[in-house]
Amino acid sequence: MMFETITPVELKELLKRGEKINLIDVREDVEHEIAHIESARLLPLSRFHEWAVTLDPADEFVFMCHHGIRSAQVCALLSRQGFKKVRNLAGGIDLWSLDVDTEVPRY
């Protein structure tokens, strides 16, 4: 694997410490409306080719989706493009809802 994963609990701790992390949600708008993490920036996978070129390969990123499949695809694509600091949120927003914030709806 060319990228790392991070658990929802690990991400929560990094955010709590105020670490500079670009949390990117690659789900679609309608999914984001149902459930989201406040600090996440929505950049849907369907528009990857529009926004990927705007990212700085030197920055640190955590990508998330519903269960971690689409965000893993993004991590793999960016890793092949030379990004070194990309991580996938294991279990996505669904596991975040179970392990970190039960107020986030599951769908």
N, C-alpha and C positions, 0 to 999 in steps of 0.2 A: 504494500500500500504506500502511496506517495504522499499521504497526508495523515494527520492524527485525528483522533476523535476526542471529544470531551463530554463528560456526563452532565446532565442538568445540574446536579449538586455542585460539581466543580465549577461550572459556569456561574452559578449563583454566588459562589465564594469570590470569584474574580470580580464580578460586578459589584459585590458588596465592598470589596477593597478599593474600588474606584479605578481599577486597571483600565488602560486605554485599549479597548477592544471594539472592533467594528463588527457588530452583530447584524448579520444580513439574513432576512427571511426571504426564501425563494419561492414561497407559495404564491398563489394567485390572490387577487384583490378580495374576492368573495370569501376565501378561506381566512384571510387576515382579519376580515370583519367579524368572523365568528370567534376567533381566539388569537391572541397575540401577546408578545412580550413588549412592554412599553418601550424599552430601549432599542428594539430591533428596527432596522431600516428595511422597508419592503422593496425588494428588487426581484420581481417574478422571473422564474426560469424561462418562461415563454419569451421574454425580452432579453435573454442573456447577451446576445450579440450587440445589443444597444448599450448596455451598462457595463459589461466586462471591460471594455476599453477605457473606462473612466477610473478604474481601480488602480491604486498604486501597489505594485508588487512588493514594495518594502514594508507595507502596512501589515498588521496582524488582523486576521479575519476568523470569525466563527460563523458558519453557515448553518441554517436550520430550515426544516420544512415540517411536514406533518409527522412522519415517522423516521426520517433520516435518509431516505433513498434518493430523493431529488437533490438534496443538499450534498450528498456524497458524490453525485454526478458532477455537481459544480466544483467541488473540491478537486476531483480528479482532472477535470478540464483545466482549471487554473494551475494546478500543479504541473501539468504538461506544458503550460505556457510560462513556467519559470517562477511561479509564486511559491515561496518557501514557508510562509507562516499562515497556512490555512488549516482549519479544524472543522470537523463535522460534529454537530450536536447529536449525540447518540439518542435515538428514540424520538427526536424532534419535539414539537410542541406537545405531543401526546404524553411523552414521558415527563416533560416539564410539569404538566398539569398533575400527574400522579405523584411525582417526587418532590416538587418544589412549591408549586402554587395551585392548590385545589380550587381556587377561585377562577382559574382559566378554564373555560368550558372545553369538554372533550367532544369530538365529533367523529 
